[in-house]
């Protein structure tokens, strides 16, 4: 796929192209396969920007096709952002039923992945949906095995993250209970020293990535569960609640209890 210069170029000729927006990417690999990807923590405004571009696949001249939704790299879910997608889906329910034959959803690991996987149960699905834990399996199911590397490269470039760092973060998110540099390096097919050099080139370190993975999980547990802070501290691999509080303050900028309370007020 080629990168579209802007929204106007993508609208004019979506076939075989993709367009990068804020924390998102929309694409049309071919007339029979459309989709989008999200990463980080997209806001409702981010989703509002891509919805008009997503609607291109519902045009009368577009043949029935499959769809891919890649949200492997989500770090947190904003209920208001998901509400934008829910509204878009329900508004166009009948058109989706006639235009989209099936959809592959690639979810992030952990509790956030379970929440994302349940999206279509809550919003309703006008087509067959299959949930995957990795992009290669989803691409194979859609009979487009070459799509995975292209999409990985586009997301890595758009988010300024190297492919190795993308792989490492995915592995860390799923293996916080068994972290070591040797295991991580093996998981991303690198020697430990090579991985350290890659991380240095990306201006990060292995410990910094481990800490960030712990905070990603902590944020999900703080918003998606009623677990006590002490329990969350041990769940994310911190040696003590004090260690958890100090780590959370250093990375997020406030105490975990204050952050949880603020997220609760936003949902009210």
Secondary structure in CASP SS format (residue, H / E / C, confidence):
PFRMAT SS
TARGET T0000
AUTHOR 0000-0000-0000
METHOD secondary structure of the structure
MODEL  1
X C 1.00
X E 1.00
X E 1.00
X C 1.00
X C 1.00
X C 1.00
X H 1.00
X H 1.00
X H 1.00
X H 1.00
X H 1.00
X H 1.00
X C 1.00
X C 1.00
X C 1.00
X C 1.00
X E 1.00
X E 1.00
X E 1.00
X E 1.00
X E 1.00
X C 1.00
X C 1.00
X E 1.00
X E 1.00
X E 1.00
X E 1.00
X E 1.00
X E 1.00
X E 1.00
X C 1.00
X C 1.00
X E 1.00
X E 1.00
X E 1.00
X E 1.00
X E 1.00
X E 1.00
X E 1.00
X E 1.00
X C 1.00
X C 1.00
X C 1.00
X H 1.00
X H 1.00
X H 1.00
X H 1.00
X H 1.00
X H 1.00
X H 1.00
X H 1.00
X H 1.00
X H 1.00
X H 1.00
X H 1.00
X H 1.00
X H 1.00
X H 1.00
X C 1.00
X C 1.00
X C 1.00
X C 1.00
X C 1.00
X C 1.00
X E 1.00
X E 1.00
X E 1.00
X E 1.00
X E 1.00
X E 1.00
X E 1.00
X E 1.00
X E 1.00
X E 1.00
X C 1.00
X C 1.00
X C 1.00
X C 1.00
X H 1.00
X H 1.00
X H 1.00
X H 1.00
X H 1.00
X H 1.00
X H 1.00
X H 1.00
X H 1.00
X H 1.00
X H 1.00
X H 1.00
X H 1.00
X C 1.00
X H 1.00
X H 1.00
X H 1.00
X H 1.00
X H 1.00
X H 1.00
X H 1.00
X E 1.00
X E 1.00
X E 1.00
X E 1.00
X E 1.00
X E 1.00
X E 1.00
X C 1.00
X C 1.00
X C 1.00
X H 1.00
X H 1.00
X H 1.00
X H 1.00
X H 1.00
X H 1.00
X H 1.00
X H 1.00
X C 1.00
X H 1.00
X H 1.00
X H 1.00
X H 1.00
X H 1.00
X C 1.00
X C 1.00
X C 1.00
X C 1.00
X E 1.00
X E 1.00
X E 1.00
X E 1.00
X E 1.00
X C 1.00
X C 1.00
X H 1.00
X H 1.00
X H 1.00
X H 1.00
X H 1.00
X H 1.00
X H 1.00
X C 1.00
X C 1.00
X C 1.00
X C 1.00
X C 1.00
X H 1.00
X H 1.00
X H 1.00
X H 1.00
X H 1.00
X H 1.00
X H 1.00
X H 1.00
X H 1.00
X H 1.00
X H 1.00
X H 1.00
X C 1.00
X C 1.00
X C 1.00
X C 1.00
X H 1.00
X H 1.00
X H 1.00
X H 1.00
X H 1.00
X H 1.00
X H 1.00
X H 1.00
X H 1.00
X H 1.00
X H 1.00
X H 1.00
X C 1.00
X H 1.00
X H 1.00
X H 1.00
X C 1.00
X C 1.00
X H 1.00
X H 1.00
X H 1.00
X H 1.00
X H 1.00
X H 1.00
X H 1.00
X C 1.00
X C 1.00
X C 1.00
X C 1.00
X H 1.00
X H 1.00
X H 1.00
X H 1.00
X H 1.00
X H 1.00
X H 1.00
X H 1.00
X H 1.00
X H 1.00
X C 1.00
X C 1.00
X C 1.00
X C 1.00
X H 1.00
X H 1.00
X H 1.00
X H 1.00
X H 1.00
X H 1.00
X H 1.00
X H 1.00
X H 1.00
X H 1.00
X H 1.00
X H 1.00
X H 1.00
X H 1.00
X H 1.00
X H 1.00
X H 1.00
X H 1.00
X H 1.00
X C 1.00
X C 1.00
X C 1.00
X C 1.00
X H 1.00
X H 1.00
X H 1.00
X H 1.00
X H 1.00
X H 1.00
X H 1.00
X C 1.00
X C 1.00
X C 1.00
X C 1.00
X C 1.00
X H 1.00
X H 1.00
X H 1.00
X H 1.00
X H 1.00
X H 1.00
X H 1.00
X H 1.00
X H 1.00
X H 1.00
X H 1.00
X H 1.00
X C 1.00
X C 1.00
X C 1.00
X H 1.00
X H 1.00
X H 1.00
X H 1.00
X H 1.00
X H 1.00
X H 1.00
X H 1.00
X H 1.00
X H 1.00
X H 1.00
X H 1.00
X C 1.00
END
